[in-house]
Amino acid sequence: MKPLIPFLILVVALAGFVTYAQQAANVLGDGPWTYTTSERNTRIRVSVVTKGLSHPWSIAWLPDGNLLVTERQGRLRMIRNGVLDADPIAGVPQVQAGGTSGLLDIALHPKFATNGLVYLAYNKSGPKPSGGAGSVYTTALARGRFDGKALVDVKEIFIAQPWAALSGGDASRILFAPDGTLFMSSSHHRDPEGPQDPNNDVGKILRLNDDGTIPKDNPFVGRAGYRPEIYSIGHRTVMGLAFHPTTGALWENENGPQGGDEVNIIQPGKNYGWPLVTYGHDYDGTPLHERPAPPNMVLPTIFWVPSITVSGIAFYTGDRIPAWKGNLFVGSMTVGRIGGTGHLERIVFNEKGEQRRESLLADLHQRIRDVRQGPDGLLYLLTDENAGALLRIEPAQ
């Protein structure tokens, strides 16, 4: 047996080295980094605006140019003139943090300049209805008024139904529409039947008024067996919402399992198929219903196999990087469930559809959680790491 001992020591050492290498790969340098991209040899510069964030989830710009950033653990942070405040903003509702659960998206009311209203989507827990041991979970929406230092008058205005005993696939994006209504996604919570059940909010995109009530023109209002807040059904884990800059259509992206990440163009009352139709496999490798779509189900506009673990999306409409105007940007957290493979994808369209894709920033080995266009016409990214950061993309000199 003695000859095996050096071999076992070597195996353990190599395993430790691989683990260390994977961890080291996720350590973000100080930058900046310069790249020549494929679109007419466009050169970009990527710089760190600030570090010190922990698993940031979403960004919102205040009228004065400062930023609010949510952290999944339940903290709301302020970045003033590029510097992260040491103390979190008070007044955030209590969230159920852990795994992928916690404080998620943030949005400002369209009339924030006069009413100061901030909206937060988050996971929360509650006791089991039967009174038994343990908790159940759901996604909620709250709004409060930001007075410059804290959130005040915070009120929970919507709670997704039903509460679930299992927590998983937790994500929620919120987006105000031009008419003042609010779109909110509610993820699948590992519920195999919920996304196709019109009588619950699981795996749906919802449409609400700014006070959490239901718009009277929602597609299922007054229809028996359907929750009136539902706008579309058959979704998995929705990670991004954005309006097309030309058509005004609502676009979303969502995670598949192993393969089958999607970008969809959302139409009221439509069914987007999950889990009946998917291009992916389950996490144990089992094929998931790869067959022709049943009638009245909408197939994705874009999909990925293997999965890139899509996150936030944004259409670029600025003038600072003209060659990118009209392109769709999609964050990626991992490719094929391999750590250290997150990146940013740029997708180009013409009048017929998708033309090409480009992967950017893969050498940074960061999980990209959100991508947004700032008021300065530049792109900003959040890295979903314990040592998270806010990055800025601008033209290289």
Salt bridges, closest charged atoms under 4 A:
ASP30 OD1 - LYS51 NZ 3.00
GLU39 OE1 - ARG346 NH2 2.82
GLU39 OE2 - ARG356 NH2 2.55
GLU71 OE1 - ARG75 NE 2.67
GLU71 OE2 - ARG77 NH1 3.29
ASP85 OD2 - ARG80 NE 2.67
ASP105 OD1 - ARG173 NH1 3.34
ASP105 OD1 - ARG372 NH2 3.19
ASP153 OD2 - ARG145 NH2 3.25
GLU156 OE1 - LYS124 NZ 2.89
ASP170 OD1 - HIS189 ND1 3.09
ASP179 OD2 - ARG207 NH2 2.98
ASP201 OD1 - ARG227 NE 3.56
ASP210 OD2 - HIS109 NE2 2.82
ASP217 OD1 - ARG207 NH1 2.72
GLU229 OE2 - ARG227 NE 2.63
GLU252 OE1 - HIS235 ND1 3.82
GLU254 OE1 - HIS235 ND1 2.83
ASP319 OD1 - LYS325 NZ 2.69
GLU345 OE2 - HIS343 NE2 2.95
GLU354 OE2 - ARG357 NE 2.43
GLU358 OE1 - ARG346 NH2 2.83
ASP370 OD2 - ARG173 NH1 3.47
ASP370 OD2 - ARG372 NE 2.85
ASP384 OD1 - HIS55 ND1 2.84
ASP384 OD1 - ARG72 NH1 3.75
ASP384 OD2 - ARG367 NH2 3.13
ASP384 OD2 - ARG369 NH2 2.96
GLU394 OE2 - ARG45 NH1 3.08
GLU394 OE2 - ARG392 NE 3.77
